[in-house]
Amino acid sequence: MLTNSIVDIKGVKVGQIQDEKAHTGCTVILCEKGAIAGVDQRGGAPGTRETDLLHPMHLVEHIHAVVLSGGSAYGLDAASGVMRYLEERKVGFNAGVAQVPIVPSAVIFDLAVGDSKVRPDAAMGYAACLLASSERPQEGNFGAGAGATVGKIFGSNSAMKSGVGTASISIGNGVIVSALMIVNAFGDVWDPESRQIIAGARKMGSNAKTFSRADTLETMRSLLGRTTVSFAAGQNTVIGVVATNSRLTKDEANKVAQMAHNGIATTVRPAHTMFDGDTIFAISLGSREADVSIVGAYGAIAVEKAILSGTRAARAIEKIPSAFDFAEKS
């Protein structure tokens, strides 16, 4: 039975761990038997590791995990713990003298939420692996979503809580396309069906109990917007993984990652700004036959659904309200 999550792809396990006081954490997507992978990075402020090797014309074909982490560039250290976990299990690229696990990763900036001195590290990455399972991952304030927020044109104090979300879609003939996303955008999260902002910037002067939402796009074209966008420079990004059980080449996996960004563009306004580091990995595990354009098109829909699900699942922390709080008041 499908779980409407990334673990609907056989061979994928997810482990998540978070520091609930510091509001940071990491999410590990394990594929120990190896997965063909690609990546597409669109935002102007990325924090990544081991992404160049995923591009065409590079030697390595398979990866063994993807790490999504909080902690900004410091959080890239979590991947070292995942490498140690995999090395202990003799998983990795055979380099002759060693099995080298291939573990690409991407991070979000959550240092302005909670304790900025606490960041995901190698120990946290290792611990997340120990928790990995094929059970449906928890959404909202878990893993790398622990400190995720959206709508930061006026800075983090006027943002709303978001988090980690996941979804999957069956597209026929046994082919499944799924996504797991960490939503930490500069812009607002927009529901394309209701055409409503569900979480985003709050008007200046609002507090967590009595707040009204601003519209980031409308604000950006005002004098106020033109003078405040720098408040959140480099503090945002949407990162995630699209997975499928269809057989893809490395070139095709890169194409799916590219197309999957359309799911960010339909749900985050604005998307792919110079203040965001939007990065999507695509992984292929399986032998089902499917046209790459179809997989990419539904990858974008899976990303869209995962972003909306994770944002709606998030709960308020400290002085940062969530879409759930707004729904409760409505």
Helices and strands as residue ranges (DSSP letters): G 6-8, E 13-19, E 24-41, E 48-49, G 52-54, E 62-69, G 72-77, H 78-88, E 93-94, E 99-100, E 105-107, H 122-130, G 143-145, E 149-150, G 156-158, E 160-161, E 164-172, E 175-184, E 188-191, E 196-199, H 216-220, H 223-228, G 229-232, E 237-246, H 250-267, E 268-269, E 279-288, H 292-313, H 323-329
